[in-house]
Amino acid sequence: MTAGNSVLSKRHFSSIFGYALVIFWVVFTFVLIGWVFFASLSTSSEIFSDHMFKFESGLHFENYVKAWKTQRVSVFFMNSLLYTVVSCTAIILIASPAAYTLSRVRFAGSTLIQNMFAAALGIPVIMIIMPLFGIISSLRLTNNRIMLMFLYIAINVPFGVFYMLAFFKNLSFTYEEAASIDGCSPIGTFWKIMFPLAQPGLVTLTIFNFITIWNEYFMSLIFANRQNVRPVAVGLYNMIQSMRYTGDWGGMFASVVIVFLPTFILYIFLSDKIIKGVTAGAIKG
């Protein structure tokens, strides 16, 4: 066998191994998701039996109604929806102008500010939880929706600025030059021209933030432990704990599907935009 054939053989083997690993992971994921979905339509006795997929007692859609009303999933769902939509919108409105300014305007301290945003990404949230809890407790602002959204925004803005900074740096200056010739102000140039051009990056950033905030658990457990302000992650955990006493496993799995559905739908319909947003930042405009 020649050296060239040997190299091709190794590459072929690597490709087959990579595809096999991806296929295995996809099948494994779909099996898990499918099991949870079928369990949400079954009774508790069927879930613990070996004939769950036969649906001998029929499809129990009432599990979803029970989870939505009785288990207060509707409250947790609407809380998370409020936190996520407001936080994602605020992050975009704060991070985008900041990133654009840092990418286009050179002033004393601009490099330092960029480095501070980059350094903020390396600080684990768990390290700042206790100081934050001390401050917020002293101000008596725990279990406050506005405070929780403020924390989500503040913690995720550094990533937003860092991500959009790289994106704006790769956009051509010709658009701004043309706008300047037409008499457009710098602020108008940003909102009318550069902001729409950055749509792939904005969509990707919004999806990342949506998934992060929707699934956030640790911070909401500490700062939103009352039932009326809990998001879905904390609410679902408390529901799982209560299953030890109620035994309503069908309703619990229905709650899991309801909580999981928004991010699943979001990714299914916007996965191509995520890929475009990630790759667009690496291509010069």
C-alpha positions as CSV (number, residue, x, y, z in Angstrom):
1,M,0.0,0.0,0.0
2,T,1.4,3.4,-1.0
3,A,1.7,6.3,1.4
4,G,-1.1,8.2,-0.3
5,N,-3.5,5.3,0.0
6,S,-2.5,4.9,3.7
7,V,-3.4,8.5,4.4
8,L,-6.7,8.2,2.5
9,S,-7.5,5.1,4.4
10,K,-6.9,6.8,7.8
11,R,-9.0,9.8,6.8
12,H,-11.8,7.4,5.6
13,F,-11.7,5.6,8.9
14,S,-11.7,8.9,10.9
15,S,-14.8,10.0,8.9
16,I,-16.6,6.7,9.5
17,F,-15.8,6.9,13.2
18,G,-17.0,10.5,13.4
19,Y,-20.3,9.8,11.6
20,A,-20.9,6.7,13.7
21,L,-20.4,8.8,16.9
22,V,-22.7,11.5,15.7
23,I,-25.4,9.0,14.7
24,F,-25.1,7.2,18.0
25,W,-25.5,10.5,19.9
26,V,-28.5,11.5,17.8
27,V,-30.3,8.2,18.3
28,F,-29.5,8.2,22.0
29,T,-30.9,11.7,22.4
30,F,-34.1,10.9,20.4
31,V,-34.7,7.7,22.4
32,L,-34.5,9.7,25.7
33,I,-36.7,12.5,24.4
34,G,-39.2,9.9,23.0
35,W,-39.3,8.0,26.3
36,V,-40.1,11.2,28.2
37,F,-42.8,12.1,25.7
38,F,-44.4,8.7,25.9
39,A,-44.2,8.7,29.7
40,S,-46.0,12.0,29.8
41,L,-49.0,10.3,28.1
42,S,-49.0,7.3,30.4
43,T,-50.1,6.5,33.9
44,S,-47.7,6.1,36.8
45,S,-48.3,2.3,36.9
46,E,-47.6,2.0,33.1
47,I,-44.4,4.0,33.5
48,F,-43.0,1.4,35.9
49,S,-44.2,-1.5,33.9
50,D,-42.7,-3.2,30.8
51,H,-45.6,-2.3,28.5
52,M,-45.6,1.5,28.7
53,F,-45.5,1.9,24.9
54,K,-48.6,-0.2,24.4
55,F,-50.9,2.5,25.9
56,E,-53.4,-0.1,27.1
57,S,-55.4,2.5,29.0
58,G,-55.2,5.1,26.2
59,L,-53.3,8.4,25.8
60,H,-53.6,10.5,28.9
61,F,-53.5,14.1,27.7
62,E,-55.1,15.1,31.0
63,N,-51.5,14.8,32.4
64,Y,-50.7,18.0,30.6
65,V,-53.9,19.8,31.8
66,K,-53.1,18.6,35.4
67,A,-49.5,19.7,35.2
68,W,-50.5,23.1,33.7
69,K,-53.1,23.9,36.3
70,T,-52.7,21.7,39.4
71,Q,-48.8,21.6,39.5
72,R,-48.7,25.4,38.8
73,V,-46.5,24.9,35.7
74,S,-48.4,27.8,34.1
75,V,-47.1,30.1,36.8
76,F,-43.5,28.9,36.4
77,F,-43.8,29.0,32.6
78,M,-45.1,32.6,32.5
79,N,-42.4,33.7,35.0
80,S,-39.6,32.2,32.9
81,L,-41.2,33.7,29.7
82,L,-41.2,37.1,31.3
83,Y,-37.6,36.8,32.6
84,T,-36.3,35.5,29.3
85,V,-38.0,37.9,26.9
86,V,-37.2,41.0,29.0
87,S,-33.6,39.9,29.7
88,C,-32.8,38.9,26.1
89,T,-34.2,42.2,24.8
90,A,-32.3,44.3,27.3
91,I,-29.1,42.4,26.6
92,I,-29.4,43.1,22.9
93,L,-30.2,46.8,23.5
94,I,-27.2,47.2,25.8
95,A,-24.6,44.9,24.3
96,S,-25.0,45.9,20.6
97,P,-24.4,49.6,20.9
98,A,-21.5,49.0,23.4
99,A,-19.9,46.4,21.0
100,Y,-20.3,48.7,18.0
101,T,-18.8,51.6,19.8
102,L,-15.8,49.6,21.0
103,S,-15.3,48.2,17.5
104,R,-15.4,51.5,15.7
105,V,-14.4,54.3,18.1
106,R,-10.8,54.5,19.4
107,F,-10.6,56.4,22.7
108,A,-8.5,56.2,25.9
109,G,-9.4,53.1,27.8
110,S,-11.2,51.3,25.0
111,T,-8.8,48.4,25.0
112,L,-9.1,48.2,28.8
113,I,-12.9,48.1,28.6
114,Q,-12.7,45.3,26.0
115,N,-10.3,43.4,28.3
116,M,-12.6,43.9,31.2
117,F,-15.5,42.4,29.3
118,A,-13.4,39.5,28.3
119,A,-12.1,39.0,31.8
120,A,-15.7,39.0,33.1
121,L,-16.4,35.9,31.1
122,G,-13.9,34.0,33.1
123,I,-15.5,34.8,36.5
124,P,-17.7,31.8,37.7
125,V,-21.1,32.9,38.8
126,I,-20.8,30.9,42.0
127,M,-18.0,33.2,43.1
128,I,-20.2,36.3,43.1
129,I,-23.4,34.7,44.4
130,M,-22.6,35.2,48.1
131,P,-21.6,38.9,47.9
132,L,-24.7,39.5,45.7
133,F,-26.9,37.7,48.1
134,G,-25.6,39.8,51.0
135,I,-26.2,43.0,49.1
136,I,-29.6,42.1,47.8
137,S,-30.7,40.7,51.2
138,S,-29.7,43.9,52.9
139,L,-31.8,45.9,50.4
140,R,-34.7,43.4,50.9
141,L,-35.0,42.7,47.2
142,T,-35.0,39.0,47.2
143,N,-38.0,37.3,45.5
144,N,-38.2,40.4,43.3
145,R,-38.8,39.8,39.6
146,I,-37.2,43.1,38.5
147,M,-34.0,42.3,40.6
148,L,-33.8,38.8,39.1
149,M,-34.1,40.1,35.6
150,F,-31.4,42.8,36.4
151,L,-29.1,40.0,37.5
152,Y,-29.7,38.0,34.4
153,I,-28.9,41.0,32.2
154,A,-25.8,42.0,34.1
155,I,-24.3,38.5,34.1
156,N,-25.0,37.9,30.4
157,V,-24.1,41.4,29.0
158,P,-20.3,40.6,29.0
159,F,-20.8,37.6,26.7
160,G,-23.1,39.7,24.5
161,V,-20.6,42.5,24.1
162,F,-17.7,40.1,23.5
163,Y,-19.7,38.1,20.9
164,M,-21.0,41.2,19.0
165,L,-17.6,42.9,19.2
166,A,-16.1,40.3,17.0
167,F,-19.1,40.4,14.7
168,F,-19.0,44.2,14.2
169,K,-15.3,44.2,13.6
170,N,-15.9,42.0,10.6
171,L,-18.5,44.3,9.0
172,S,-17.2,46.6,6.3
173,F,-16.6,50.3,6.9
174,T,-18.0,51.1,3.5
175,Y,-21.6,51.1,4.8
176,E,-20.8,53.8,7.3
177,E,-18.8,55.9,4.8
178,A,-21.8,55.8,2.4
179,A,-24.2,56.8,5.2
180,S,-21.9,59.6,6.3
181,I,-21.9,61.0,2.7
182,D,-25.7,60.9,2.7
183,G,-25.7,62.9,6.0
184,C,-26.7,60.2,8.4
185,S,-25.5,60.7,12.0
186,P,-23.4,58.0,13.7
187,I,-26.4,57.0,15.9
188,G,-28.6,56.8,12.9
189,T,-26.0,54.8,11.0
190,F,-25.9,52.3,13.7
191,W,-29.7,51.8,14.2
192,K,-30.7,52.1,10.5
193,I,-27.7,50.3,8.8
194,M,-25.3,48.4,11.1
195,F,-27.9,47.0,13.5
196,P,-29.9,45.3,10.7
197,L,-26.7,44.1,9.1
198,A,-25.8,42.4,12.3
199,Q,-29.1,40.4,12.4
200,P,-27.4,36.9,12.1
201,G,-25.3,37.6,15.1
202,L,-28.2,39.2,17.0
203,V,-30.4,36.2,16.4
204,T,-27.7,33.8,17.5
205,L,-27.0,35.8,20.6
206,T,-30.7,35.9,21.4
207,I,-31.0,32.2,21.1
208,F,-28.0,31.5,23.3
209,N,-29.3,33.9,25.9
210,F,-32.8,32.5,25.7
211,I,-31.6,28.9,26.3
212,T,-29.2,30.1,29.1
213,I,-31.8,32.1,31.0
214,W,-34.7,29.7,30.4
215,N,-32.7,26.8,31.9
216,E,-30.9,28.8,34.7
217,Y,-31.3,27.2,38.0
218,F,-28.7,28.1,40.7
219,M,-29.3,31.9,40.8
220,S,-33.1,31.7,40.6
221,L,-33.0,29.1,43.4
222,I,-31.3,31.6,45.7
223,F,-33.0,34.9,44.6
224,A,-36.5,33.6,43.7
225,N,-37.5,30.9,46.1
226,R,-41.2,31.9,46.5
227,Q,-43.6,30.0,44.5
228,N,-45.2,32.9,42.7
229,V,-41.8,34.1,41.3
230,R,-40.1,30.8,40.6
231,P,-39.0,30.1,37.0
232,V,-39.5,26.7,35.4
233,A,-36.1,25.2,36.4
234,V,-36.7,25.7,40.2
235,G,-40.4,25.0,39.9
236,L,-39.7,21.7,38.1
237,Y,-37.1,20.7,40.7
238,N,-39.7,21.2,43.5
239,M,-42.2,19.2,41.5
240,I,-39.8,16.3,41.2
241,Q,-39.3,16.4,45.0
242,S,-43.0,16.4,45.6
243,M,-43.4,13.3,43.4
244,R,-42.1,11.3,46.4
245,Y,-45.4,12.0,48.1
246,T,-48.0,12.3,45.3
247,G,-46.6,9.7,42.9
248,D,-48.0,11.5,39.8
249,W,-45.1,10.6,37.5
250,G,-47.2,11.1,34.3
251,G,-47.9,14.7,35.4
252,M,-44.3,15.2,36.2
253,F,-43.1,14.0,32.8
254,A,-45.8,16.2,31.2
255,S,-44.3,19.2,33.0
256,V,-40.9,18.2,31.7
257,V,-42.2,18.3,28.1
258,I,-43.9,21.6,28.6
259,V,-40.7,23.1,30.0
260,F,-38.5,21.6,27.3
261,L,-40.8,22.5,24.4
262,P,-39.9,26.2,23.9
263,T,-36.2,25.7,23.6
264,F,-36.7,22.6,21.4
265,I,-39.0,24.5,19.0
266,L,-36.7,27.5,19.0
267,Y,-33.7,25.4,18.0
268,I,-35.6,23.4,15.4
269,F,-36.9,26.5,13.5
270,L,-33.8,28.7,14.0
271,S,-30.9,26.2,13.9
272,D,-29.9,27.4,10.4
273,K,-29.7,31.0,11.7
274,I,-27.5,29.8,14.6
275,I,-25.1,28.3,12.2
276,K,-25.1,31.4,10.0
277,G,-24.6,33.7,13.0
278,V,-21.7,31.7,14.3
279,T,-19.9,31.5,10.9
280,A,-20.8,35.0,9.7
281,G,-18.6,36.5,12.4
282,A,-15.6,34.8,11.0
283,I,-16.0,36.2,7.5
284,K,-14.9,39.6,6.5
285,G,-17.7,41.9,5.3
